[in-house]
Amino acid sequence: MLLTVAPDRRGSRRRLALEDVGSTNVIALEAARAGDPGALWVTAARQSAGRGRRGRAWVSEAGNLYASLLLIDPARTDDLLNLPLVVALGVRNGLAGLVSRDGPPVTIKWPNDILIDGCKTVGILVESERLADGRLAVVIGCGVNVGHSPDDTPYPTTSLRQAGVAANVEETFVALAGGVEAALALWSQGRNFQAVREAWLSHAAGIGSACTVNLAEGPLSGRFVGLESDGRLILEEDDGGRRSISAGDLFLLGTGGTHSAPGCSPTRH
């Protein structure tokens, strides 16, 4: 695959800006297989085969932002387990800078959904592949509802425009990329995750709230009470016991996590 990569408007950020693609994550992985050294952003105006966590389809109409960041050997394998939380913090901070001081809150729902006023606005998918030359390619994919949001989802959604943010797609990319790059620098290849964890918790949605976590073996109910030192969710179950959860779908009860807040697109019932 032949790629022509040019610096973006800031001059130092490597970026491949495309129009219609299947998936920006796929393009980024193809670049890695072709020998790209990493620190490469891939953006597209539209995706025809976007996907989210657990193989779900991600609606990718024009007017929103679709961006993937390729990293090569960004940290030890064990430290990569908390990378989704690092990225979520960066995306949250970047987009929060676009919201006015008296605007709606921008929060993080474990592990890496970004909410505005309790409604999902950004989806993040982190994928990795061991390359033929032994390098590990990690791709961080972000889909941001800039101009519109889907209304046929099991959770409330919104867009930046619905939330009163005037930024266009390009301005949103610059804010997101800057936030992610700053969070990665703070993380310091996994050496400083505790600082990331503390910052993540300060912007977390629903701490102390009743919740349901959907696991492969079935749902669990209780209260979301915090994060372990490695980023796992701490669930206080109804019987008083605690469980640490590394992967699952978190639904917050009574906080906008399952019920529409003002300005959100309706949920699917």
Order of alpha helices (4+ residues) and beta strands (2+ residues): beta-beta-alpha-beta-beta-alpha-beta-beta-beta-beta-alpha-alpha-beta-beta-beta-beta-beta
